[in-house]
């Protein structure tokens, strides 16, 4: 079985691959875009893998188009492990139509969940105001909102949403989840279909967008959304920039609907230097780095190695994307 992965990842997991005793023809994609087998440069025509490990470092190094081209042009591809949790990348539908099984990644879920809780708590607890009082030597009693006295809305309840809910639960906050499935979401007090969201927005202190981007959710945070969201609330988007109508958000902020917004994702990335979002006093901008946690790399490696073991043993793969999620016919079994 030919396996294509980045040289950086291969160096981290080589011992685990060797321990599997699988018959693997390992091809590495180098940072300069060349392909190597056992350290020697090989021609692109020799690269037609059965298995692809599309890791985060490939994306960060700008080599994702090269790897996606290999997957799309290949004839022998059967399984591709992705570094992301979303299903909106247009290439995925193309790969699935070729019969390639695709598995998404849950490794970033814990990191993103911590990001959400950290930023939410920093607004509910007036840390900056307390710091200003200290700096001015002012002995001041500063009121704060107890987390257990807040109501939260979360749109989406996949692996990321579940980890957010898991961490919020011990604080005692009331969480309402909106999702496609009618099955009760883990750790949520209530679960409703996304179509009911607009009716619950006036009661939520914190609204978290953690859903996939699709025809149903595109611009879900629209003018109607911001006309109904509670005054003084906090909006956090860690999913996709396409969920938020940025002009509608700007108008909403002017009315304190919401009072604050934490945005890690945007319709245009990198966020243009002239974007109003950078300097808006009610907006906290981060550069699509809610997944930049210290444990993401090791969890991602472990997930791929486990899925490779399962693939070789003809066992079900973890986090395999269904045809329903992509809107294509059933995958061809390996």
C-alpha positions as CSV (number, residue, x, y, z in Angstrom):
1,X,0.0,0.0,0.0
2,X,1.4,3.3,-1.0
3,X,1.0,6.0,1.7
4,X,1.6,9.7,1.1
5,X,2.3,12.0,4.1
6,X,4.4,15.0,4.9
7,X,8.1,14.4,5.8
8,X,7.5,16.2,9.1
9,X,4.7,13.9,10.2
10,X,6.6,10.9,9.0
11,X,9.5,11.7,11.3
12,X,7.1,11.9,14.2
13,X,5.2,8.6,13.6
14,X,7.8,6.5,11.7
15,X,8.4,4.2,14.7
16,X,4.6,3.6,15.1
17,X,4.3,2.8,11.4
18,X,7.1,0.4,11.6
19,X,5.6,-1.3,14.7
20,X,2.4,-2.0,12.7
21,X,4.3,-4.3,10.4
22,X,2.1,-3.3,7.5
23,X,3.3,-3.5,4.0
24,X,3.6,0.2,3.4
25,X,5.4,2.0,0.5
26,X,5.9,5.4,2.3
27,X,6.2,8.5,0.1
28,X,6.9,11.8,1.8
29,X,6.0,15.3,0.6
30,X,8.8,17.6,1.4
31,X,8.6,21.3,2.2
32,X,10.0,22.2,-1.2
33,X,7.2,20.2,-2.9
34,X,9.3,17.2,-4.0
35,X,8.4,13.6,-3.2
36,X,10.8,11.2,-1.6
37,X,11.0,7.5,-1.0
38,X,13.5,6.4,1.7
39,X,15.1,9.8,1.4
40,X,15.5,9.8,-2.4
41,X,13.7,12.2,-4.7
42,X,11.2,10.4,-7.0
43,X,9.3,11.5,-10.0
44,X,5.7,12.6,-9.6
45,X,4.5,9.9,-11.9
46,X,5.6,7.3,-9.3
47,X,3.2,8.9,-6.8
48,X,-0.3,7.3,-6.9
49,X,-1.1,6.5,-3.2
50,X,-3.8,4.4,-1.8
51,X,-3.7,6.3,1.4
52,X,-3.2,10.1,2.1
53,X,-2.6,11.8,5.4
54,X,-3.5,15.5,4.8
55,X,-1.9,17.0,7.9
56,X,-2.0,20.5,9.3
57,X,1.6,21.2,8.5
58,X,0.9,20.6,4.8
59,X,-1.7,23.3,4.9
60,X,0.5,25.7,6.9
61,X,3.4,25.2,4.5
62,X,1.2,26.1,1.5
63,X,1.4,22.5,0.0
64,X,-2.3,21.7,0.3
65,X,-3.1,22.4,-3.4
66,X,-0.3,20.0,-4.4
67,X,-1.5,17.3,-2.2
68,X,-5.2,17.8,-3.2
69,X,-4.0,17.6,-6.9
70,X,-2.3,14.3,-6.2
71,X,-5.6,12.9,-4.6
72,X,-7.7,14.3,-7.5
73,X,-5.4,13.0,-10.3
74,X,-4.6,9.6,-8.8
75,X,-6.2,6.3,-9.8
76,X,-5.5,4.2,-6.7
77,X,-6.7,6.4,-3.9
78,X,-9.0,4.7,-1.4
79,X,-8.7,6.7,1.9
80,X,-7.7,10.2,2.9
81,X,-7.3,11.4,6.5
82,X,-7.9,15.1,6.8
83,X,-6.6,17.5,9.4
84,X,-9.9,19.5,9.7
85,X,-13.3,18.8,11.1
86,X,-15.4,20.6,8.5
87,X,-17.0,19.1,5.4
88,X,-17.4,22.2,3.3
89,X,-14.2,22.0,1.3
90,X,-15.3,21.5,-2.3
91,X,-12.6,19.0,-3.0
92,X,-14.1,16.5,-0.6
93,X,-17.1,16.0,-2.8
94,X,-14.8,15.4,-5.8
95,X,-12.7,12.8,-3.8
96,X,-15.8,11.0,-2.5
97,X,-17.2,10.8,-6.1
98,X,-14.0,9.0,-7.0
99,X,-14.8,6.4,-4.3
100,X,-12.2,7.7,-1.8
101,X,-13.2,7.3,1.8
102,X,-12.6,10.5,3.8
103,X,-12.1,10.8,7.6
104,X,-12.2,14.1,9.3
105,X,-10.2,15.1,12.4
106,X,-11.3,15.6,16.0
107,X,-7.9,16.5,17.4
108,X,-8.6,20.2,17.5
109,X,-11.9,19.9,19.4
110,X,-10.4,20.2,22.9
111,X,-8.3,23.2,22.0
112,X,-11.2,25.0,20.4
113,X,-13.4,24.2,23.3
114,X,-10.8,25.8,25.7
115,X,-10.6,28.8,23.4
116,X,-14.4,29.4,23.6
117,X,-14.6,29.0,27.4
118,X,-11.5,31.2,27.9
119,X,-12.9,34.1,25.8
120,X,-16.4,33.8,27.2
121,X,-15.2,33.8,30.8
122,X,-13.0,36.8,30.2
123,X,-16.1,38.8,29.3
124,X,-18.4,37.4,31.9
125,X,-15.7,38.1,34.5
126,X,-14.6,41.7,34.0
127,X,-10.8,40.9,34.2
128,X,-9.9,44.0,32.2
129,X,-11.9,46.3,34.4
130,X,-10.3,44.8,37.5
131,X,-6.9,45.2,35.9
132,X,-7.6,48.9,35.2
133,X,-8.6,49.5,38.9
134,X,-5.4,47.9,40.0
135,X,-3.3,50.0,37.7
136,X,-5.0,53.2,39.0
137,X,-4.7,52.0,42.7
138,X,-8.4,52.2,43.1
139,X,-10.1,50.0,45.8
140,X,-13.3,49.2,43.9
141,X,-15.9,46.5,44.3
142,X,-16.5,45.2,40.8
143,X,-19.6,43.2,40.1
144,X,-19.4,40.1,37.9
145,X,-21.8,37.7,36.3
146,X,-21.7,34.1,37.7
147,X,-21.4,31.6,34.9
148,X,-24.0,29.4,36.4
149,X,-26.5,32.2,36.1
150,X,-26.1,32.5,32.3
151,X,-27.9,31.0,29.4
152,X,-26.0,29.7,26.3
153,X,-26.9,28.8,22.8
154,X,-24.7,26.7,20.6
155,X,-25.4,26.1,16.9
156,X,-23.9,22.7,16.0
157,X,-23.0,19.7,18.2
158,X,-20.2,17.7,16.4
159,X,-17.0,16.8,18.1
160,X,-16.1,20.5,18.7
161,X,-19.5,21.4,20.1
162,X,-19.5,18.4,22.3
163,X,-16.2,19.4,23.9
164,X,-17.4,22.9,24.4
165,X,-20.6,21.6,26.1
166,X,-18.5,19.1,28.2
167,X,-16.4,22.0,29.6
168,X,-19.3,24.3,30.2
169,X,-21.4,21.7,32.1
170,X,-19.6,21.9,35.4
171,X,-20.2,25.6,35.7
172,X,-24.0,25.0,35.7
173,X,-24.8,27.3,32.8
174,X,-28.0,26.5,30.9
175,X,-27.1,25.3,27.4
176,X,-29.5,25.0,24.4
177,X,-28.2,23.3,21.3
178,X,-29.5,23.7,17.8
179,X,-28.6,20.9,15.4
180,X,-30.0,18.9,12.4
181,X,-30.6,15.8,14.5
182,X,-33.5,15.7,17.0
183,X,-31.4,13.4,19.2
184,X,-30.6,15.2,22.5
185,X,-27.1,16.8,22.3
186,X,-24.6,15.7,25.0
187,X,-24.5,18.0,28.1
188,X,-27.3,20.2,26.7
189,X,-30.5,21.1,28.7
190,X,-32.5,21.4,25.5
191,X,-32.0,20.4,21.8
192,X,-33.9,22.0,18.9
193,X,-33.7,22.1,15.1
194,X,-31.8,25.0,13.6
195,X,-35.1,26.4,12.2
196,X,-36.1,27.3,15.8
197,X,-33.0,29.3,16.6
198,X,-34.5,32.7,15.9
199,X,-37.1,32.3,18.7
200,X,-34.5,31.6,21.4
201,X,-31.9,34.3,20.7
202,X,-33.5,37.0,22.9
203,X,-32.8,34.8,26.0
204,X,-29.2,33.8,25.5
205,X,-26.2,35.6,27.1
206,X,-23.7,33.7,25.0
207,X,-24.2,32.4,21.4
208,X,-21.6,30.1,20.0
209,X,-21.4,29.1,16.3
210,X,-19.9,25.7,16.1
211,X,-21.7,24.2,13.0
212,X,-20.7,23.2,9.5
213,X,-21.1,25.7,6.6
214,X,-23.7,24.6,4.2
215,X,-26.8,25.9,2.4
216,X,-28.8,25.8,5.6
217,X,-26.3,27.7,7.7
218,X,-24.6,30.2,5.3
219,X,-25.2,33.7,6.7
220,X,-27.2,32.2,9.5
221,X,-26.1,35.2,11.6
222,X,-28.0,37.7,9.4
223,X,-30.0,40.9,9.9
224,X,-32.9,38.9,11.4
225,X,-30.5,37.0,13.7
226,X,-29.0,40.2,15.1
227,X,-32.4,41.9,15.4
228,X,-33.4,39.1,17.8
229,X,-30.2,38.4,19.7
230,X,-30.2,39.6,23.3
231,X,-28.8,43.1,24.0
232,X,-25.6,42.8,26.0
233,X,-24.9,39.3,24.8
234,X,-21.7,37.8,23.5
235,X,-21.3,36.1,20.0
236,X,-18.4,33.6,19.4
237,X,-17.7,32.2,16.0
238,X,-15.1,29.4,15.8
239,X,-16.7,27.5,12.9
240,X,-16.7,29.3,9.5
241,X,-16.6,32.9,8.5
242,X,-19.4,32.3,6.0
243,X,-21.9,31.8,8.9
244,X,-21.8,35.6,9.7
245,X,-23.1,38.5,7.6
246,X,-20.4,40.9,8.6
247,X,-22.4,44.0,7.7
248,X,-25.3,42.8,9.7
249,X,-23.0,42.2,12.6
250,X,-21.6,45.7,12.4
251,X,-25.2,47.1,12.6
252,X,-26.0,44.8,15.5
253,X,-22.9,45.9,17.5
254,X,-24.1,49.5,17.2
255,X,-27.3,48.5,19.1
256,X,-25.4,46.2,21.5
257,X,-27.0,43.2,19.7
258,X,-24.6,41.6,20.5
259,X,-22.5,43.7,22.9
260,X,-19.3,41.9,22.0
261,X,-18.1,39.4,19.4
262,X,-15.2,37.0,19.4
263,X,-14.3,36.0,15.9
264,X,-11.7,33.5,14.9
265,X,-12.9,32.9,11.3
266,X,-13.8,35.2,8.5
267,X,-15.3,35.2,5.0
268,X,-11.9,36.4,3.7
269,X,-8.8,35.0,5.2
270,X,-6.3,36.3,6.0
271,X,-8.5,39.2,7.2
272,X,-7.7,42.2,5.0
273,X,-5.7,44.9,6.8
274,X,-8.4,47.5,6.0
275,X,-11.2,45.4,7.5
276,X,-13.3,47.4,10.1
277,X,-13.2,44.3,12.4
278,X,-9.6,44.8,13.4
279,X,-10.1,48.1,15.3
280,X,-13.8,47.8,16.4
281,X,-13.8,48.2,20.2
282,X,-16.5,45.5,20.6
283,X,-14.8,42.9,18.5
284,X,-12.0,40.5,19.5
285,X,-10.2,39.2,16.4
286,X,-7.9,36.1,16.4
287,X,-6.3,34.7,13.2
288,X,-8.0,31.3,12.8
289,X,-5.9,29.9,15.6
290,X,-8.5,28.6,18.1
291,X,-7.1,25.2,17.1
292,X,-3.5,26.1,17.9
293,X,-3.5,24.1,21.2
294,X,-0.4,22.3,22.5
295,X,-2.0,18.9,22.3
296,X,-3.5,19.1,18.8
297,X,-0.4,17.7,17.0
298,X,-0.1,14.6,19.2
299,X,-3.8,13.8,19.1
300,X,-3.9,14.2,15.4
301,X,-1.0,11.8,14.9
302,X,-2.6,9.3,17.2
303,X,-5.9,9.5,15.4
304,X,-4.2,8.8,12.0
305,X,-2.1,5.9,13.3
306,X,-5.2,4.3,14.9
307,X,-7.2,4.8,11.7
308,X,-4.4,3.3,9.7
309,X,-4.4,0.3,12.0
310,X,-8.2,0.0,11.5
311,X,-7.9,0.4,7.7
312,X,-5.3,-2.4,7.5
313,X,-7.5,-4.6,9.7
314,X,-10.7,-3.8,7.7
315,X,-12.3,-2.3,10.7
316,X,-14.6,0.8,10.7
317,X,-12.7,4.1,10.5
318,X,-13.1,6.8,13.2
319,X,-14.8,10.0,12.0
320,X,-15.5,8.8,8.5
321,X,-17.6,11.4,6.6
322,X,-20.9,10.0,5.3
323,X,-22.3,10.4,1.9
324,X,-25.2,12.3,3.4
325,X,-22.8,14.9,4.8
326,X,-21.3,15.5,1.4
327,X,-24.4,15.0,-0.8
328,X,-22.8,12.3,-2.9
329,X,-23.5,8.6,-3.5
330,X,-22.3,6.0,-1.0
331,X,-18.5,5.6,-0.8
332,X,-17.0,2.6,-2.4
333,X,-15.8,0.3,0.3
334,X,-12.1,-0.3,0.6
